[in-house]
């Protein structure tokens, strides 16, 4: 099953927009499969690109500058959650981000997305602050950060 058949609507459009960014190494997409079926995916941006269709604010530009990268999306099909797939997908993405020389990973998630907040905190992410971005119509949104620097 191809990733394009797993995605719908805006997510499928986002994947199509990211084609050249993926080709150029500015976006990373990983897929989780279970018995040949796509059950999850993750997307990281390593550089801002105008062709990705989003308007950057100061945070967005910071999250993809220098040694930073931005976890734009991590999704596992509801029927496959709590099976360790998200953890494995996130760990694989963190390793790929490190391999590409990025040492700090950022993400946003809704303040009321309690499951996601617990997941990221369990996985070693720190809640840095809460913001109220226009692209979420001012809804409280948590900013999480994780250092990927190797431990000594």
Secondary structure by P-SEA (a helix, b strand, c coil): ccccccccaaaaaaaaaaaaaaaaccbbbbbbbcccccccbbbbbccccccccccccaaaaaaacccbbbcccccccccccccaaaaaaaaaaaaaaaaacccbbbbcccccaaaaaaaaaaaccccccccccccccccbbbbbbbbccccc
